[in-house]
Amino acid sequence: MYTYTHHRKVAYHETDKMGITHHANYVKFLEEARVGYLESIGLPFQLFESRGVTSPVVGIQIEYRHPSTFGDELLIAVVVTKYTGVRYEVAYEITQASDGAQVAVASSKHCFLAESKVVSLKKACPDLHETFSRRIAEA
């Protein structure tokens, strides 16, 4: 499976009063990483949207393991673990760039929509389905 690594530095405004990255910001970090993953396989969000297809989050799970703080450089490893043509699941591992400490593990679930209805990407956009299927399988 193809794995993409997204690099991210924690901004000051993303921390709480204790100086730790606020838990809600990790959802944003995952979204940035997923968008980067799609761009890296040649399927930027704009391409889906120009074809009338969106890919909303339908579920998310995050397990926090080690805090991060202002200025920390994070590495977010992203891999698509399941793809049915209608839905896909993504796994994430967030680590500290400095020492490899595991900050969090997460997963998200997504579907494809066109005109507010769940669709099969294979039927709605066969070329995007083919690219998506081929690229997520690459080692």
N, C-alpha and C positions, 0 to 999 in steps of 0.2 A: 504494500500500500504506500502511496505517496504521502510523505510528511513534509509539511511546510513549517518553518520557524519564523515567527513574528517577533521583532525586537521592540521593546517599549520601555521608556523611562517614566517613572512615577513623578507626576507633577505635584507641587506643593498643595494646590487646591483640591487634590484628590485624597488628602490625608485628613484624619479627624483630630480632635483636641489632644489625643495621646500621641500624635505624630505617625500613626499607622494608617496605611491605605484603607479607606472606608470600604467595607464589604460590597456595597452597591456598585462601586466602580469596576469591580471585576467583570460584571455583566458587559459593560462597555468595552473592556479589554478583549473579552471573548469575541464580541462583534467585530472589532477592528481586525482581530486575527483571522476570523472567518472570511471577511471581505478580502484581506490580503491573500488568503489561501485561494479563493476563487480567481483573483487577478493573476496569481502565479500559474494557474492552469489554463489561462487564456479565456476565462469566463467572468469578466467583471460584472458587477451588479447592473451597470448601465446597459450591458448587452441583453441581459434577461429582461430588464424593464423596457427596453426599446422594442422588444418582441411581445410586450403585454403580459409578462410573467413576473411575479414576485415570489419571494421565498421567506415568509415570516417564521419567527420562532414559535413553536407550539409547546415546547417544554425545555426547561433548563435545570441543571443540578450542579452545585458547586460544593466541594469539600475543601475547607480552608485548613492548611497544614502548618504554615509558618508565615509570620507577618512580613509585609514589605513596607518600606518607608520612603519618604521624599528622597528623590535622587536615585533610588535603586533602579538598576537596569534589569528588566525582566525578559526572559525568553519564553515565548508561548508556542509550544509544539502543537500543531493542528493536524488531525487525520480524520478523514471520513471513514467511519467504521461500518456503515450500512447505507445502501442505496437501493430503493425499489423502483425508481422512476417517478413515484408519486411523493415519497418521503425520503429524507436522509438524516443520518445521525452523525454527529461530529464529537470527537474526543479531544480534550485539551489537557496539556500538562504545563503548568506555569512554574518556572524555576528562576532562581537568582542567577544572573550572568556571572557574578563574582565568584560564587562558590558551589553552584549547582544545587543549593538547597531547594527542596520542593515546596513551593509556596501554596499551590492549590492544584487539584485535579477537578475537571469539570466535563460535562457533556451537554449537548443541546440537540434538540429534535426540530426538524423543519419540514414543511411541505411546499408544494408549488401551487400557486393560485393564478388563475386568469379570469378576469371579469368576476372577481370575488368568489370563484368556485375552485375547489381542489381539482387539479388536473394532473394527468400523466405527462411528464416532460417528453417522454418518448413519442406521444401522440401530438402534443402541442408544438414541440420544436425538436424534431428528430435529430437535427444536426447538433444541437446543444446537448441532448441526451447522449449522443455518441461521444462527443468530446468529454463530457462529465464522466461517463462510464470508463472510457479509456484512460483518462488521466488519473483518476483515483486509484486505479489498479496498478499503476506504474510503481516500481520499486525505487 
